[in-house]
Structures are given as C-alpha cells and as structure tokens.
Amino acid sequence: MSEQTTPGGAVAAPTPPPTPTEPTPAKESGIRRLLSGSVGRNLGLVVALLLIVAVGAITSPDNFATWSNTLVILRQASIVGVISIGMTFVIISGGIDLSVGSVMGLASVVATIDVAQDLASATHWTVMVLFALLVGVAAGLINGIVIAYGNVVAFMATLAMLVSARGLAEIVAERRTLIVGDRGFVGFFREDFLGVDVLIWIFILVAAAGWILLNRTTFGRRTVAIGGNREASRLAGINVKRHTVWLYVLAGLCAGIAGVMILGRTTAGTSTHGQLLELDAIAAVVVGGTLLIGGRGTIVGTVLGVLIFQTLTNVFVQNNLDSSVQAVAKGVIIVVAVLLQQRFAKPAGRSS
Amino acid sequence: MTKVDHTSSLLVVRGLTKAFAGVRALKGVDLDIRPGEVHCILGQNGAGKSTLIKTLAGVHRPDEGEIVWQGETVTIADPQAAIDLGIATMYQELDVVDGLTIAENVFLGHELASGGFTRRSEAAKLTKELLKRLGHGSLSPNTEVGRLSAANKQIVSMARALSHDIKLIVMDEPSAVLDSEEVKNLFSVVRELTRAGIAVVYITHRLEEIREIGDRITVLKDGRSTAVGLEVADTPTAELIRLMTGREVANVFPPAEPVADDAPVVLDVEGLALEGVFSGVTFSVRAGEIVGLAGLVGSGRSEILETVYGARKSTAGSVAVGGKRLGRGSVSAAVTAGVGLSPEERKSQGLVLDEPIFVNVTLSTFGRFAKGGFLDTRAERSAAREQIEALELRPPDPDRPAVTLSGGNQQKILLARWLVHGTKVLLLDEPTRGVDVGARAEIYALIRRLAAAGNAIVIVSSEIEEVLGLADTVLVVADGKVLTTVPAAQIDEHGVLDLVMKGAAA
C-alpha cells in the first residue's frame, strides 16, 4: 500500500468550481409544444368527431341531428364508456385487462340469480347492484394479485379471467336468461334526470370521477409514474405491486358498474352480455391517445374515442349500412388514428 | 497490412451548421480526419457531439457546410448512404438485437442469402473471421447476443461495421459502459482497426483515455469547434479543459472535512448477503461520512447497494438505520427510515423521462404534499423550484420533461428528490456516469455538501479515482466479498487494483 494521500492525479484546489453553462436543449415553439401535448391530441379527436357528425348531418338530415338521436348515441356509448374509463387507468400503467367484457357478463348474471333477487325484493333493489359490484371487484382483485404477486403477464392473466368468468357465468345462469323482477330496479333505469337517461348520467359521473382520480390524486400520479417507468417508481419507494392490484380492482369495479347498467337497459342478466366489449374499450382508449406501452393517456381522450366509435355506428345505422361495413370502417379508423398519433405525438426533440 | 497515407485527409468537414426548431445545435464545426488515425472529439454535454456524429451517419441533414469525403464533396442523405461511403457509427445505445445470434446481428440488413434463403454457415464463417480480427475469436457466432456483456455487444457492433467495407468508424462514448479491464480490450481493438488503415472517431468524456488512445483531438464547445486536429502529445490537459469549458479548472474533488469523532453511526450493515452474489458484507457509516465501494464491474458493488436499499431481498444479515433494523427486501421501509438511492442506470431506473422535472423531483414525496389523496402540484412545484435553485439545475423550469436534460442535470434531479425527502442515508450508484467533466465537479461538490449536512453516504463508482477522491473510507470489493476496509487516505488506485487482482485470483 502506498503512502500517497491524494488519489491518483488529483490536485487540491480550495475554490469551489464555478457552474458550467450547459446549453438548454432545443426548445419547441409554443404551438408545436401544445399540439404535441395532450391538448393537441384531444383537439384532433374533436375535429374527427365533428367530421363524423357533419357526415351524419348531411347524409340523414332529418334523423341524425336531433336531440333524441343524440341521446341514443350517448346511451349506447355509456356502457362501453364506463368500461373504457377503467381500462384507461390499466393501460396508462402499462397493463391490459381483457377480462372486462366477461366480468361484466358474470356480474349481470350474479346480480340476477334467485338469491340476489329474493334478497333484493325483501330489502332494497340496490342489493343487486352490490352483488354486481362485488363480482367486479373480486374479479379485479384476482387479476391484480395474479399479475402483481404471481408475476404473470397481464395479457395472459386477464385472458384466463376472460375465459373462466364467461364459463362461470354460464354455469351460474345455467345458460338461461335471468329476468330482473324488481320493479324498483327496472323503474330506476327507465327514469331520466333533466331529460337525460340515468345510464348516461352514470357514464358522466364515472368519467368525471375518473378524470379527478387520474389528474388530481396520488392514485393517478402513481398510475402515470408506474406506466412511465416501473423500476424508477419502485426505487422511489412507490409500492408498485399493491398499486397494480388496485388498478385491476378499479377496472373490475367499472366492469361491475357496466354489468348493472346492462341490466338496467335490458332488464335481464345473461352470460352473453359484454362479449368482445374489451376490444371496443381498448380501441376507444388507444384511439383516445393513451399509449399502449403506458405512461401517457387522458380520460377526455378516452371519452372522445368512445363517442367517435358510437357516432360512427349511428351514422351507419341511419344510412342502413350493414354491420359488416361498420366493422371494416372501425378497423380503418383504429389504424388511421394510431398513424396520426405517431405523427403528431413524437417525443420532444432532443439534441446534444 | 495496408500502407496508410497519413498526410491526405479522409474526411474534411467545413462550417457545418444544424438547427432544430430554430435552435442551433451546430453553429460552425470543422473537422479533419486522416486515414488510420484515432481522432478524439471532446466536448461537454450539449456541445453538439451527438448532432455532429448523427450528421456524419446520415441521420441528420446539415443546414449549411461542406462534407468532403476522400477529396469529393458529398451529401449523406440517409444512414445507408453513410455506410455506402464507408462510414460506420457505433451509438452509445448499442443497436444490436438481443434475440438474434452474433452472426445474424453482424449481417443484419445485408444478410447473405440465395433466393431468399439465408446462407447460415457462410455467415457464421465470415463472422468468426471478423471476431478473430477484433481479437475475440473465442466468441461463437451462434451465441445469442442478449446473453453477451455490454463489452461483447460492442464487439458485435464493431464486427457489423467491419462486415461492410468501411474506412471510418465513429464510436460514441464506447467506454461509458465498460470497466477498466474491458476498456483495455477496447483499446487494443481500436489499435487493430487503425493498423488496417481504418480511421476511428472516438468520443469520450474521459481525458485520460484520450491520452492513451488518441492521435489528434477536435474540441467542441456550444456547437462550435474551438480547436481542430490538435496533436494529443502536444496539448496539456489544462489546455483541453480550457478549450472545452472556456475556463480554467484545476481540480474536481473539493477538499474533505474530517468526520467528527463523536458523529453517530447512522447506517449499520451487518453480515449482509445475497445468495450467489455477495456475502458477509459488514460496514457502518457515520453521519457526515462518505464510504466508497471500489471494485470492478461484476464484483457485486451495485448489488450490495441495492440490497441495503431493499430493492433486492437479502438472504442473510441485517441493515439498520439509526439503530432500527429495516425489513428485508422492502424499499418502502428503507425510504421511510430515510434512505435514498440514486440508481446506476439513471434513465431506466431513476427517472420517469417523459414527466416534468417537478414530478421526478417529488416522485418519493408527492404523497406527503397531497391533502387527503389529492395532489398539491403547486406545493410540489415550489419544492422542486427550491431544489432547482439550490442545485443550479439547468434549465430552471420545473415543467420541462426530464428527458430533455443533460446527464448531469438528470443526476441533480435524483439528488433533489432525496433532498426534498430529507434523507439520513444516501446510496449513490455511479453518480457521474454520462456526466461531463464540468458538471462532475458540481456533483462532487454537492455530494460533499450533503455529507457535511449530516448525511451518511455510500458511493459506488467504476472509476476508482472517483471513489478515492470522495470517500473517507473505502471498501475494496471483489467477487462478492469485501477484501478490506481502509481510510481513503491510506490507499491509492494501484493499491486498490492490486487487491482486486489478487482477490480475484484467490
């Protein structure tokens, strides 16, 4: 060992070094910065929605641009909309939930089994709601625990839930359609408030709650941080696993709410409710500007994405075009939307 | 071996400018590369090095200026055009595909094929030859690249460059991910290339590397070349630093204050082990003390730090902060007890790059600012702004995405995060990796200040000089064992390396 006291090559200097000026990286112009942000992306969606509305208004001037048709569109958007809000959180965090459609079906069935209906008629119809929500939360809890603590990729874990929840719904329903008997329940969903259906109000409330949760709470910050960089979030002390469980519980809860809504609309529970709804939800979320790899997304974008698809469907129906044409158009829209997103949403320019 | 004409230029660049969205990254760069030389490009972050090499690689088109290749003026329209001319580029983020074999990577984009079928054995044979030429004949062409070390991935990247008929290879900070042994290997490969007449443009922060490998130097500052083609042998280091920073710098390590004898032990690590990685690690750190872990890559130093932090679950031993034992494998327990980690890989482990500075600064504390689960972004911003001022973080805008900052400023975000949190123990893994010389001095001063404020600090660095310059006490680590614990003043770089070599041999 050497006697040397200063480390190799270092010369002592008592003065603190002055700050070097590191030139700031290229700053984008204000407008471009705005347009490449979430505001710009949502603006594009609004333009797309207006275009579809214009097409609708021109092709069927008498039926499309009416208040009652607007309510039809919103009513149809409400159920997939609620599911999409939950899906938005899961996708922002970098996950995916394929099970929401069949969990919704299972929730509709469990809420209408004899036990639930008897209990509801003995007490209050909200017991059925409670059953449906509990099914959603339980399914989400299982998804979350398997994904977070079992280290199973979300795609596989929720695919398994998709299959088994559908099967369980068939078993519970014995492949029958379970009619809702409670007049209070049926009556509640037939009512409207300020001229707008209860179903639409539920969608509005869930979307508003989702917006607040994502943008104004620690839950939302954790969601974005985990989606943006999971490892950095973990090393910063965020309990990533626990939060992941909560995210899937939230998606499940939304599926449960959607289960209640479909019961309200159809007054019957069946295991076929919500088939392929997960794909509609994912499409709406992604078209709405949420990155499938996580880290970025908005509730407003998701709502616009849902409205775009439902308005388009409505325009097709008004013009008597069949559902196969609709499906092709949907596919085209998804691809075009993603292509446009990539064009406008390039990450901030870097140079060094 | 080719006879190399060292007098005529291979590549001449004159008055190159390039602007992005109105901001000029290059404001007039000259360059003159001769065949078979190692030409170093030196400059701080933001000086324009990356833009320059991307222009030569055909990624960016210059706004003005002239590129003369072997006496002819050329435009390099795209990356393929650069390769066709004979210019290959090795980026810092290596562009190899982990799932493919070495041979498949080498011939990626120009596969040897007949009628759509790849000629695998021929590709393997040619790859083997290239690997031999690079002094790595022991690597099998059929090995999957994902299983190679960073150093060997570089070799693959170089073999790919050589699989084209190239005359110039640009290396962007190739030594950043290597330890000292691997750097030596890299240098012998570079010498091999130059002997074959291939010119190497070598970009680095490390002045001592330029001394060892470089023939001539071009210095960039603020998008301009401040010196073109200086002979390495004739240029003193002080002059280089002056050209690079525009100021005189004598030394980077600030003087150490001795740790008070009665300073309490804050961090106590006892017999810590992680099965298969390290074992029997015992040390303690007093308030105000800096302990350094010195050792080679793979010695277990980063793993020790991460296990102390709870990011890995220890298999034996204990960690105590202020006398209280921490739960095994629990990051939140460590954070709550006042331990902060600045991880080795800043970008992949430290920052949420697309999020603004303030979100990154408060990533450990946003819950504390929140009221009833609702965020208080105003309080977060003002806390971030306070740290931005205290640490002289540039640019001083809390809403700027972290991704746009230089390495040094990104490091400051991580330090700011723990300053806002209020730590007792700071674990710093490679705090100056990818940070340029000027900003390094600042980070060093900051670390000293944090110690003086009563933090117990543990620092890991692959640069032994850095550990010795900062630490009060040094732990020499090799093969997952602590070989010795000595006051930093009683050991030098050779002493550490000596121990490590003997330890590794034993």
Interface residues (C-beta under 8 A of the other chain):
Chain A: M1 S2 Q4 T5 P7 G8 G9 A10 V11 A12 A13 P14 P16 P17 P18 T19 P20 T21 E22 P23 T24 P25 A26 K27 E28 S29 R32 R216 T217 T218 F219 G220 R221 V224 A225 G228 N229 E231 A232 S233 R234 L235 A236 G237 I238 N239 G295 R296 P347 A348 G349 R350 S351 S352
Chain B: A19 F20 A21 G22 V23 A25 Q44 N45 G46 A47 G48 K49 S50 T51 E208 D222 G223 T245 R247 V249 A250 N251 V252 F253 P254 P255 Y309 A311 V331 S332 A334 V335 T336 L341 P343 S348 Q349 G350 L351 V352 L353 D354 E355 V359 L363 S364 F366 G367 A370 G373 F374 L375 E392 R394 P395 P401 V403 T404 L405 S406 G408 N409 R417 D436 G438 A439 A441 E442 A445 I464 E465 L468 G469 V486 A488 A489 Q490 I491 D492 E493 H494 G495
